[in-house]
Amino acid sequence: MRSPALHPLHVFLAATLALGAAVAAAQPATQAFQPVIGQAGKDVVWVPTPERLIERMLQMADTTSKDVVIDLGSGDGRIPIAAAKKFGAQAIGVEFDAELVQYSIRAAARAGVSRRVRFAREDFFRTDLSRATVVTLYVSPTVMLKLRPRLLALKPGTRVVSHQFTLGDWEADETASVEGVHAYLWVVPASAAGKWLLKLGGDAYALSLNQEYQFLRGSAESGGRNSPIVAGRVRGETIRFSFADKNGDVRSFSGRIGAERMEGTARLQEVPDLSWQASRR
């Protein structure tokens, strides 16, 4: 029995459908996500940090394999990936945009650093920063100021590095410029404000210290004689200051500070160094 002849229109439609199916099969189901400069996020607009500036920022922070780098607003993941690949650090990228998080995970895999880098879809105002020894960020001036209390509360010695924007009146400890683009470094200072009893040799001084970020003011009193504190500064757990001793000689003090105690070396020209200790009163 012969099959019935096919109408030419039916033949054309069948061929068209087959061609369309072949083309669809040859193309990905969805186009891969690509971040776009200027795309809006929850609190920021995504603009990438140049690679050379990233390297300089991590150098400013003295980043090593012992560090945990947390990047706030990590975007396409380039800062955490560089911290792991070039400096051997453990790194965490905090990003609210789910597509950027997935893009960063794939980028870390391509760079071969997936074991040292992870990305979290979180609000960086809420994320846990307690593990951080280095915090990096490129966010707006307004967001920088909102984050400042959280950054100041980090453990002393934590390094904070920003692309482009400052932390208001918290003066940077170091600045750098790469091809006209600025970076800023802050080292979270220990708390030195308050009253201390300092012992130097056989002498005792009552220290009264006021602190504004890393800078110290105040006075040292002994036997009714008051001397102003000069050149006072705290960088992480390192402290330094000067004052005139009971003989009127200006001594330079340097050392380390903890929660309740500090100690170090006092220097005076042409005189052997002396050890000093101080405890909170």
GUGUNU-240023 format. One record per atom (N, C-alpha, C): residue in one letter; x, y, z. Coordinates in steps of 0.2 Angstrom, whole numbers, padded with zeros to 4 digits, always signed. Example, Ala and Ser with C-alpha at 12.3 -4.5 7.8 and 13.67 -1.06 7.14 Angstrom:
A+0066-0028+0039
A+0062-0022+0039
A+0066-0016+0039
S+0064-0011+0035
S+0068-0005+0036
S+0064+0000+0039
***
This chain:
M+0004-0006+0000
M+0000+0000+0000
M+0004+0006+0000
R+0003+0011-0004
R+0007+0017-0005
R+0005+0022+0001
S+0010+0026+0004
S+0008+0031+0009
S+0005+0037+0005
P+0001+0040+0008
P-0002+0046+0005
P+0003+0052+0004
A+0003+0055-0001
A+0008+0061-0003
A+0007+0066+0002
L+0013+0069+0005
L+0013+0075+0009
L+0012+0081+0006
H+0008+0085+0009
H+0007+0092+0006
H+0014+0096+0007
P+0016+0100+0002
P+0022+0104+0002
P+0022+0108+0008
L+0017+0111+0010
L+0017+0116+0016
L+0019+0112+0022
H+0016+0105+0023
H+0018+0101+0029
H+0025+0100+0029
V+0028+0098+0023
V+0035+0097+0022
V+0039+0103+0025
F+0037+0109+0023
F+0041+0115+0025
F+0041+0117+0032
L+0035+0116+0035
L+0034+0117+0042
L+0038+0112+0046
A+0038+0105+0044
A+0042+0100+0048
A+0050+0102+0047
A+0052+0104+0042
A+0059+0106+0041
A+0061+0112+0045
T+0056+0117+0045
T+0058+0123+0050
T+0058+0121+0057
L+0053+0117+0059
L+0054+0115+0066
L+0060+0111+0068
A+0062+0107+0064
A+0068+0103+0065
A+0074+0108+0065
L+0075+0113+0061
L+0080+0117+0061
L+0080+0121+0067
G+0074+0124+0069
G+0074+0127+0076
G+0076+0123+0082
A+0074+0117+0082
A+0076+0113+0087
A+0084+0112+0087
A+0087+0111+0081
A+0094+0110+0081
A+0098+0116+0083
V+0095+0122+0081
V+0099+0128+0084
V+0098+0129+0091
A+0092+0128+0094
A+0091+0128+0101
A+0096+0123+0105
A+0097+0117+0102
A+0101+0112+0106
A+0108+0115+0105
A+0110+0118+0100
A+0117+0120+0100
A+0119+0126+0104
Q+0114+0130+0107
Q+0115+0136+0111
Q+0114+0134+0118
P+0117+0138+0123
P+0116+0136+0130
P+0109+0138+0132
A+0106+0135+0137
A+0099+0136+0139
A+0098+0144+0142
T+0103+0146+0145
T+0103+0153+0148
T+0110+0156+0147
Q+0110+0162+0145
Q+0117+0166+0144
Q+0120+0166+0151
A+0127+0165+0151
A+0131+0165+0157
A+0131+0173+0160
F+0130+0173+0167
F+0130+0180+0170
F+0136+0183+0169
Q+0136+0190+0167
Q+0142+0194+0167
Q+0141+0200+0171
P+0145+0202+0176
P+0144+0208+0180
P+0145+0214+0175
V+0141+0219+0177
V+0141+0226+0173
V+0143+0231+0177
I+0148+0235+0175
I+0151+0241+0179
I+0145+0246+0180
G+0144+0247+0186
G+0139+0252+0188
G+0132+0249+0190
Q+0132+0242+0190
Q+0125+0239+0192
Q+0124+0240+0199
A+0118+0241+0201
A+0116+0243+0208
A+0116+0237+0212
G+0118+0238+0218
G+0117+0233+0223
G+0113+0235+0229
K+0113+0232+0235
K+0109+0233+0241
K+0111+0240+0243
D+0118+0241+0245
D+0121+0247+0248
D+0126+0251+0243
V+0128+0248+0238
V+0133+0250+0234
V+0132+0249+0227
V+0135+0253+0222
V+0136+0251+0215
V+0142+0248+0214
W+0142+0243+0209
W+0148+0239+0208
W+0152+0242+0203
V+0158+0244+0205
V+0164+0246+0201
V+0170+0242+0203
P+0173+0239+0199
P+0179+0235+0201
P+0185+0239+0203
T+0189+0236+0207
T+0195+0239+0209
T+0201+0237+0204
P+0205+0241+0202
P+0210+0239+0197
P+0215+0234+0200
E+0217+0229+0196
E+0222+0224+0199
E+0228+0226+0202
R+0231+0231+0199
R+0237+0234+0202
R+0236+0237+0209
L+0230+0240+0209
L+0229+0244+0216
L+0227+0238+0221
I+0224+0233+0219
I+0222+0227+0224
I+0229+0225+0227
E+0234+0224+0222
E+0240+0221+0225
E+0244+0226+0230
R+0243+0233+0228
R+0246+0238+0232
R+0242+0238+0239
M+0236+0237+0239
M+0232+0237+0245
M+0234+0232+0250
L+0235+0226+0247
L+0236+0220+0251
L+0243+0220+0253
Q+0248+0224+0250
Q+0255+0225+0252
Q+0255+0230+0258
M+0251+0235+0257
M+0250+0240+0263
M+0248+0236+0269
A+0244+0231+0269
A+0241+0228+0275
A+0246+0222+0277
D+0252+0222+0274
D+0257+0217+0275
D+0254+0210+0275
T+0250+0208+0270
T+0246+0202+0270
T+0251+0196+0269
T+0250+0191+0273
T+0253+0185+0272
T+0249+0179+0273
S+0252+0173+0272
S+0248+0167+0273
S+0245+0166+0280
K+0247+0169+0285
K+0244+0169+0291
K+0237+0173+0292
D+0236+0177+0287
D+0230+0182+0288
D+0223+0179+0285
V+0218+0181+0288
V+0211+0180+0285
V+0209+0187+0283
V+0208+0187+0276
V+0206+0194+0273
V+0198+0193+0272
I+0195+0198+0274
I+0187+0198+0273
I+0186+0205+0269
D+0183+0203+0263
D+0182+0209+0258
D+0174+0210+0258
L+0173+0217+0260
L+0166+0219+0261
L+0163+0222+0255
G+0158+0219+0252
G+0156+0221+0245
G+0160+0218+0240
S+0161+0211+0240
S+0167+0208+0236
S+0165+0208+0228
G+0159+0210+0226
G+0158+0210+0219
G+0160+0204+0215
D+0165+0204+0210
D+0166+0199+0206
D+0172+0194+0209
G+0174+0196+0215
G+0178+0192+0219
G+0185+0193+0218
R+0187+0198+0215
R+0194+0199+0213
R+0199+0200+0219
I+0197+0204+0224
I+0201+0205+0230
I+0202+0198+0234
P+0197+0195+0236
P+0199+0188+0239
P+0203+0184+0235
I+0202+0183+0229
I+0205+0179+0224
I+0213+0181+0224
A+0214+0187+0224
A+0221+0190+0224
A+0224+0188+0230
A+0221+0189+0236
A+0224+0188+0243
A+0226+0181+0243
A+0222+0176+0241
A+0224+0169+0241
A+0229+0167+0236
K+0229+0170+0230
K+0233+0168+0225
K+0240+0171+0225
K+0240+0177+0227
K+0247+0181+0227
K+0250+0181+0234
F+0246+0181+0239
F+0248+0181+0246
F+0247+0175+0250
G+0244+0170+0248
G+0243+0164+0252
G+0238+0165+0257
A+0234+0170+0258
A+0230+0171+0263
A+0223+0167+0263
Q+0220+0166+0268
Q+0213+0163+0268
Q+0209+0170+0267
A+0204+0169+0263
A+0200+0175+0261
A+0192+0173+0261
I+0188+0178+0263
I+0181+0178+0263
I+0178+0184+0259
G+0174+0183+0254
G+0171+0188+0251
G+0164+0189+0253
V+0161+0195+0255
V+0155+0196+0257
V+0151+0200+0252
E+0146+0197+0249
E+0142+0200+0244
E+0135+0199+0244
F+0131+0204+0243
F+0123+0203+0244
F+0120+0200+0238
D+0123+0202+0232
D+0120+0200+0226
D+0122+0192+0224
A+0117+0188+0224
A+0117+0181+0223
A+0121+0179+0217
E+0120+0183+0211
E+0123+0181+0205
E+0131+0183+0205
L+0132+0188+0209
L+0139+0190+0209
L+0143+0185+0214
V+0139+0182+0219
V+0142+0177+0223
V+0144+0171+0219
Q+0139+0168+0215
Q+0140+0163+0211
Q+0146+0164+0205
Y+0146+0170+0203
Y+0151+0172+0198
Y+0158+0171+0201
S+0158+0174+0207
S+0165+0174+0211
S+0167+0167+0213
I+0162+0162+0214
I+0164+0155+0216
I+0167+0152+0210
R+0164+0153+0204
R+0167+0151+0198
R+0174+0154+0196
A+0175+0160+0197
A+0181+0163+0196
A+0187+0161+0201
A+0185+0159+0207
A+0190+0156+0212
A+0192+0149+0209
A+0187+0146+0207
A+0189+0139+0204
A+0193+0139+0198
R+0192+0144+0194
R+0196+0145+0188
R+0203+0147+0190
A+0204+0151+0195
A+0210+0153+0198
A+0214+0148+0202
G+0211+0142+0204
G+0214+0137+0208
G+0214+0138+0215
V+0210+0143+0218
V+0210+0145+0225
V+0204+0143+0229
S+0200+0139+0226
S+0194+0137+0230
S+0195+0135+0237
R+0200+0132+0238
R+0201+0129+0245
R+0203+0135+0250
R+0205+0140+0247
R+0207+0146+0252
R+0202+0152+0252
V+0197+0151+0247
V+0193+0157+0247
V+0186+0154+0247
R+0181+0158+0251
R+0174+0157+0250
R+0170+0163+0250
F+0165+0163+0247
F+0160+0168+0246
F+0154+0167+0250
A+0151+0173+0253
A+0145+0172+0257
A+0140+0177+0255
R+0134+0175+0254
R+0129+0180+0252
R+0126+0183+0258
E+0129+0189+0261
E+0127+0192+0267
E+0127+0199+0266
D+0123+0202+0271
D+0124+0209+0272
D+0130+0211+0276
F+0134+0215+0273
F+0141+0217+0277
F+0140+0221+0283
F+0134+0224+0284
F+0133+0227+0291
F+0132+0222+0296
R+0130+0215+0294
R+0128+0210+0299
R+0134+0205+0299
T+0138+0204+0294
T+0142+0198+0294
T+0147+0198+0300
D+0149+0192+0302
D+0154+0192+0307
D+0161+0193+0305
L+0164+0198+0308
L+0171+0200+0306
L+0176+0198+0311
S+0174+0194+0316
S+0179+0192+0322
S+0185+0189+0319
R+0184+0185+0314
R+0190+0181+0311
R+0195+0186+0307
A+0193+0191+0305
A+0197+0195+0301
A+0203+0198+0304
T+0209+0197+0300
T+0215+0201+0302
T+0216+0207+0297
V+0213+0206+0291
V+0213+0211+0286
V+0206+0212+0283
V+0204+0218+0283
V+0197+0220+0280
V+0198+0224+0274
T+0196+0223+0268
T+0196+0227+0262
T+0189+0229+0260
L+0189+0235+0257
L+0182+0237+0255
L+0183+0243+0250
Y+0178+0243+0246
Y+0177+0249+0241
Y+0170+0250+0241
V+0168+0255+0245
V+0161+0257+0246
V+0160+0264+0246
S+0154+0267+0246
S+0153+0274+0246
S+0155+0277+0253
P+0157+0284+0252
P+0158+0288+0259
P+0153+0287+0264
T+0147+0287+0262
T+0142+0286+0267
T+0142+0279+0271
V+0143+0274+0267
V+0143+0267+0269
V+0150+0267+0274
M+0155+0270+0272
M+0161+0269+0275
M+0160+0272+0283
L+0157+0278+0283
L+0155+0281+0290
L+0151+0276+0294
K+0146+0273+0291
K+0141+0268+0294
K+0145+0262+0297
L+0150+0260+0293
L+0154+0254+0295
L+0160+0256+0300
R+0161+0262+0301
R+0167+0264+0305
R+0166+0262+0312
P+0161+0262+0316
P+0161+0259+0323
P+0162+0252+0323
R+0160+0248+0318
R+0161+0241+0318
R+0169+0240+0317
L+0172+0244+0312
L+0179+0243+0311
L+0183+0245+0317
L+0181+0250+0320
L+0185+0252+0326
L+0185+0247+0332
A+0179+0243+0332
A+0178+0238+0337
A+0182+0231+0336
L+0185+0231+0330
L+0189+0225+0329
L+0195+0224+0333
K+0198+0218+0334
K+0203+0217+0338
K+0209+0222+0336
P+0213+0224+0341
P+0219+0229+0339
P+0223+0225+0335
G+0226+0229+0330
G+0231+0226+0325
G+0227+0224+0319
T+0221+0224+0318
T+0217+0222+0312
T+0219+0228+0307
R+0220+0226+0301
R+0222+0231+0296
R+0215+0232+0292
V+0214+0238+0290
V+0208+0240+0286
V+0211+0244+0280
V+0209+0242+0274
V+0212+0245+0268
V+0206+0247+0263
S+0206+0253+0261
S+0200+0255+0257
S+0203+0258+0250
H+0199+0256+0245
H+0200+0259+0239
H+0196+0266+0238
Q+0199+0271+0237
Q+0196+0278+0236
Q+0194+0282+0241
F+0190+0279+0246
F+0186+0283+0251
F+0189+0282+0258
T+0189+0287+0262
T+0192+0287+0269
T+0186+0286+0274
L+0189+0286+0280
L+0184+0285+0286
L+0183+0291+0290
G+0182+0296+0286
G+0180+0303+0290
G+0186+0306+0293
D+0185+0307+0300
D+0190+0310+0304
D+0195+0305+0307
W+0194+0299+0306
W+0199+0294+0308
W+0204+0294+0302
E+0210+0297+0304
E+0215+0298+0299
E+0219+0292+0297
A+0220+0291+0291
A+0223+0285+0289
A+0231+0284+0291
D+0233+0278+0293
D+0240+0277+0295
D+0245+0277+0289
E+0242+0276+0283
E+0246+0276+0277
E+0242+0277+0271
T+0244+0280+0266
T+0241+0281+0260
T+0245+0279+0254
A+0242+0277+0249
A+0246+0276+0243
A+0242+0278+0237
S+0246+0278+0231
S+0242+0280+0225
S+0245+0276+0219
V+0241+0273+0215
V+0243+0269+0209
V+0239+0271+0203
E+0243+0274+0199
E+0240+0277+0193
E+0235+0282+0194
G+0236+0286+0199
G+0231+0292+0201
G+0225+0289+0205
V+0225+0283+0207
V+0219+0280+0211
V+0222+0279+0218
H+0218+0281+0223
H+0221+0281+0230
H+0219+0275+0234
A+0223+0273+0239
A+0221+0268+0244
A+0223+0270+0251
Y+0220+0268+0256
Y+0221+0270+0263
Y+0221+0264+0267
L+0226+0265+0272
L+0226+0260+0277
L+0225+0262+0284
W+0221+0259+0288
W+0221+0260+0295
W+0223+0254+0299
V+0226+0255+0305
V+0227+0249+0309
V+0223+0250+0316
V+0219+0246+0317
V+0214+0247+0323
V+0218+0247+0329
P+0217+0253+0333
P+0222+0254+0339
P+0219+0251+0345
A+0223+0249+0350
A+0221+0246+0356
A+0218+0252+0360
S+0214+0251+0365
S+0212+0256+0369
S+0217+0258+0375
A+0219+0264+0375
A+0224+0267+0380
A+0221+0272+0384
A+0215+0274+0383
A+0212+0280+0387
A+0211+0278+0394
G+0212+0282+0398
G+0211+0281+0405
G+0217+0283+0410
K+0217+0281+0416
K+0222+0282+0421
K+0226+0276+0422
W+0233+0277+0422
W+0238+0272+0422
W+0243+0274+0428
L+0246+0269+0431
L+0252+0270+0435
L+0258+0268+0432
L+0262+0272+0430
L+0268+0270+0426
L+0274+0270+0431
K+0278+0265+0430
K+0284+0264+0435
K+0291+0264+0430
L+0295+0269+0431
L+0301+0270+0428
L+0307+0270+0432
G+0311+0264+0433
G+0316+0264+0438
G+0313+0264+0445
G+0315+0269+0449
G+0312+0269+0455
G+0307+0275+0456
D+0305+0277+0450
D+0300+0283+0450
D+0293+0280+0448
A+0288+0284+0450
A+0281+0282+0448
A+0278+0288+0445
Y+0274+0288+0440
Y+0271+0293+0437
Y+0263+0291+0436
A+0259+0296+0437
A+0252+0295+0436
A+0250+0297+0429
L+0249+0293+0425
L+0247+0295+0418
L+0239+0296+0417
S+0238+0301+0414
S+0231+0302+0412
S+0230+0303+0404
L+0227+0298+0401
L+0227+0298+0394
L+0221+0299+0391
N+0220+0303+0386
N+0214+0304+0382
N+0216+0301+0375
Q+0211+0298+0371
Q+0212+0295+0365
Q+0207+0297+0360
E+0209+0299+0354
E+0205+0300+0348
E+0208+0296+0342
Y+0204+0290+0341
Y+0207+0285+0336
Y+0214+0283+0338
Q+0219+0284+0334
Q+0226+0282+0336
Q+0230+0287+0340
F+0227+0293+0341
F+0231+0298+0344
F+0230+0299+0351
L+0235+0300+0355
L+0235+0301+0362
L+0237+0308+0365
R+0233+0311+0369
R+0235+0317+0373
R+0234+0315+0380
G+0236+0320+0385
G+0236+0319+0392
G+0242+0322+0395
S+0243+0319+0401
S+0248+0321+0406
S+0251+0316+0410
A+0257+0317+0412
A+0261+0313+0417
A+0262+0317+0423
E+0260+0314+0429
E+0261+0318+0435
E+0266+0314+0440
S+0271+0318+0443
S+0275+0315+0448
S+0277+0320+0453
G+0276+0319+0459
G+0278+0324+0465
G+0275+0331+0463
G+0269+0331+0461
G+0266+0338+0460
G+0268+0341+0454
R+0272+0338+0450
R+0274+0341+0443
R+0271+0337+0438
N+0267+0341+0433
N+0264+0339+0428
N+0267+0340+0421
S+0268+0335+0417
S+0271+0336+0410
S+0266+0333+0405
P+0265+0337+0400
P+0260+0335+0395
P+0263+0329+0391
I+0259+0325+0389
I+0260+0319+0384
I+0261+0322+0377
V+0266+0321+0374
V+0267+0323+0367
V+0269+0317+0362
A+0267+0318+0356
A+0269+0312+0351
A+0266+0306+0353
G+0260+0306+0356
G+0257+0300+0358
G+0253+0296+0353
R+0254+0290+0352
R+0251+0286+0346
R+0250+0279+0348
V+0245+0276+0345
V+0244+0269+0346
V+0243+0266+0339
R+0247+0261+0337
R+0246+0257+0331
R+0245+0250+0333
G+0239+0247+0332
G+0238+0241+0335
G+0239+0240+0342
E+0243+0236+0344
E+0245+0235+0351
E+0252+0238+0353
T+0254+0242+0348
T+0261+0246+0349
T+0259+0253+0351
I+0262+0255+0356
I+0261+0262+0359
I+0267+0266+0360
R+0267+0272+0358
R+0273+0277+0360
R+0270+0284+0362
F+0274+0287+0366
F+0273+0294+0368
F+0279+0296+0372
S+0279+0303+0373
S+0285+0306+0376
S+0282+0311+0382
F+0286+0312+0387
F+0285+0317+0392
F+0291+0318+0396
A+0291+0324+0399
A+0297+0326+0403
A+0297+0323+0410
D+0302+0319+0411
D+0303+0316+0418
D+0304+0321+0424
K+0304+0318+0430
K+0305+0323+0435
K+0311+0327+0435
N+0316+0326+0431
N+0322+0330+0431
N+0321+0335+0425
G+0315+0335+0421
G+0314+0339+0416
G+0317+0336+0409
D+0320+0330+0409
D+0322+0327+0403
D+0317+0324+0399
V+0316+0325+0393
V+0311+0322+0389
V+0313+0315+0387
R+0309+0310+0389
R+0310+0303+0388
R+0305+0301+0383
S+0307+0296+0378
S+0303+0293+0373
S+0301+0286+0375
F+0295+0285+0376
F+0292+0278+0378
F+0289+0274+0372
S+0291+0268+0372
S+0288+0264+0367
S+0287+0257+0370
G+0282+0253+0367
G+0281+0247+0370
G+0274+0244+0367
R+0272+0239+0371
R+0266+0236+0369
R+0260+0237+0374
I+0254+0237+0372
I+0249+0238+0377
I+0243+0233+0376
G+0241+0231+0382
G+0236+0226+0383
G+0230+0229+0386
A+0225+0225+0388
A+0219+0228+0391
A+0220+0231+0398
E+0225+0229+0402
E+0226+0231+0408
E+0233+0233+0410
R+0238+0232+0405
R+0245+0233+0406
R+0248+0235+0400
M+0253+0239+0401
M+0258+0240+0395
M+0265+0241+0398
E+0270+0239+0393
E+0277+0239+0395
E+0281+0240+0389
G+0287+0243+0391
G+0292+0244+0385
G+0298+0247+0387
T+0301+0251+0383
T+0308+0254+0384
T+0307+0262+0384
A+0311+0265+0388
A+0311+0272+0388
A+0318+0274+0386
R+0318+0279+0382
R+0325+0281+0379
R+0326+0289+0381
L+0332+0290+0382
L+0334+0297+0383
L+0341+0297+0380
Q+0343+0302+0376
Q+0349+0303+0373
Q+0355+0302+0378
E+0360+0298+0376
E+0366+0298+0380
E+0365+0295+0386
V+0360+0291+0387
V+0358+0288+0394
V+0356+0281+0392
P+0358+0276+0396
P+0355+0269+0394
P+0348+0269+0395
D+0345+0264+0390
D+0338+0263+0390
D+0335+0260+0397
L+0329+0262+0399
L+0326+0259+0405
L+0320+0256+0403
S+0318+0251+0406
S+0312+0247+0406
S+0307+0251+0410
W+0301+0251+0407
W+0295+0254+0410
W+0289+0249+0410
Q+0285+0250+0415
Q+0278+0246+0415
Q+0273+0251+0418
A+0267+0249+0416
A+0261+0253+0418
A+0255+0249+0419
S+0251+0250+0424
S+0245+0246+0425
S+0239+0251+0426
R+0233+0249+0424
R+0227+0253+0424
R+0226+0254+0432
R+0223+0260+0433
R+0222+0262+0440
R+0214+0262+0441
***
